[in-house]
Amino acid sequence: MRPSIWRIIILERATVFYTILAVYFIPNPHDNKPMQLQNNYIKDIRKSQNLTQSELADRVGTTQETIQRLENGKRRLTYDWIKKIADALAVHPSEITEGPVSAIPRNNAEKHILEAYRELSEQEQKIFGTMLRSFSTEKE
């Protein structure tokens, strides 16, 4: 019995697909580094807040081992995990995957400036922006 051309094409595509998976997702046995599935900033944020993995695990409602695996990228970081961890660390969820966000006010003074800016009309915001740019160009 001769295989049909479609069966051959499907088998060839499957072979290519599994080859791609092997190249990108199966760790090199000669490489001593652990496989990183997903980079994140959980460990950096946790350490900046002087928390242990166990303390973060208690806040999230999981185990220290799970936090360790999430930090090291050995466990898939789903949106639910991102949300739980962000809430536990009191940060924006995007900071978990993208790092610290500079647009978030760093202190009360920046927070008050941002609140006042948001209360301005669109025209007033443009004027305010022009004024700020003039300050930064005067220094140069």
Legacy VTK file of the C-alpha trace (Angstrom):
# vtk DataFile Version 3.0
C-alpha trace
ASCII
DATASET POLYDATA
POINTS 140 float
0.000 0.000 0.000
1.426 3.336 -1.085
0.896 6.345 1.292
-0.999 9.270 -0.129
0.782 12.537 -0.857
-1.249 14.262 1.896
-0.087 11.769 4.497
3.540 12.382 3.483
3.102 16.175 3.666
1.443 15.943 7.084
4.221 13.691 8.387
6.897 16.050 7.038
5.209 19.050 8.677
4.886 17.171 11.955
8.578 16.311 11.802
9.459 19.979 11.249
7.156 21.016 14.093
8.706 18.527 16.537
12.189 19.512 15.424
11.389 23.152 16.189
10.029 22.141 19.596
13.171 20.148 20.311
15.482 22.999 19.337
13.679 25.653 21.345
12.209 23.862 24.339
14.284 20.783 25.154
17.350 21.689 27.222
20.790 20.861 25.933
22.118 17.936 28.031
25.607 19.484 27.883
24.349 22.798 29.233
24.395 22.947 33.035
22.091 25.962 33.195
18.438 25.260 34.044
15.916 25.842 31.269
14.174 29.236 31.540
10.592 29.091 30.368
9.617 32.674 31.133
11.588 35.600 32.505
9.957 37.610 35.248
10.782 40.079 37.996
9.136 38.325 40.951
12.429 37.657 42.726
13.709 41.226 42.214
10.491 42.775 43.519
10.281 40.324 46.419
13.866 41.027 47.466
13.388 44.811 47.148
10.572 44.453 49.687
12.761 42.284 51.968
10.416 39.307 51.709
11.356 35.649 51.731
9.807 33.157 49.337
7.875 31.695 52.273
6.468 35.093 53.257
5.377 35.773 49.681
3.886 32.278 49.487
1.830 32.993 52.627
0.531 36.227 51.102
-0.359 34.499 47.830
-1.790 31.390 49.475
0.608 28.843 48.010
3.833 27.064 48.919
7.421 28.293 48.983
8.286 25.670 46.357
5.680 27.067 43.960
7.041 30.606 44.386
10.557 29.282 43.766
9.442 27.536 40.558
7.566 30.639 39.357
10.587 32.865 40.043
12.929 30.521 38.203
10.613 30.133 35.227
10.144 26.426 35.847
6.402 26.848 36.285
4.187 28.625 33.779
3.264 32.116 34.900
-0.424 32.453 34.038
-2.422 35.652 34.350
-3.987 34.314 37.562
-0.528 33.860 39.105
0.585 37.289 37.892
-2.509 38.907 39.441
-2.152 37.072 42.777
1.554 37.863 43.073
1.117 41.487 41.994
-1.601 41.955 44.629
0.576 40.312 47.283
3.527 42.566 46.387
1.337 45.675 45.902
2.637 46.318 42.383
1.029 46.640 38.969
0.744 43.252 37.196
2.892 44.503 34.310
5.808 44.933 36.718
5.860 41.165 37.278
6.665 40.468 33.616
8.169 43.753 32.394
9.971 45.111 35.428
9.498 48.351 37.325
7.297 50.879 35.581
8.684 54.402 35.718
5.263 55.921 34.999
3.992 54.913 38.427
4.447 57.747 40.946
7.410 57.048 43.226
6.270 59.221 46.106
3.378 61.393 47.329
4.682 64.519 45.578
4.626 62.771 42.174
1.218 61.306 42.979
-0.218 64.774 43.738
1.282 66.231 40.555
-0.229 63.422 38.501
-3.644 63.848 40.144
-3.561 67.607 39.491
-2.510 67.025 35.872
-5.418 64.639 35.298
-7.856 67.289 36.521
-6.664 69.766 33.857
-8.488 70.205 30.573
-6.828 68.876 27.418
-5.706 72.398 26.466
-4.264 72.994 29.944
-2.414 69.662 29.770
-0.786 70.754 26.494
0.322 74.036 28.047
1.639 72.220 31.106
3.581 69.815 28.859
5.107 72.737 26.954
6.158 74.355 30.238
7.816 71.133 31.444
9.709 70.698 28.174
10.963 74.274 28.410
12.424 73.526 31.846
14.285 70.484 30.574
15.697 72.317 27.522
16.951 75.232 29.670
19.284 72.861 31.541
20.996 71.752 28.324
LINES 1 141
140 0 1 2 3 4 5 6 7 8 9 10 11 12 13 14 15 16 17 18 19 20 21 22 23 24 25 26 27 28 29 30 31 32 33 34 35 36 37 38 39 40 41 42 43 44 45 46 47 48 49 50 51 52 53 54 55 56 57 58 59 60 61 62 63 64 65 66 67 68 69 70 71 72 73 74 75 76 77 78 79 80 81 82 83 84 85 86 87 88 89 90 91 92 93 94 95 96 97 98 99 100 101 102 103 104 105 106 107 108 109 110 111 112 113 114 115 116 117 118 119 120 121 122 123 124 125 126 127 128 129 130 131 132 133 134 135 136 137 138 139
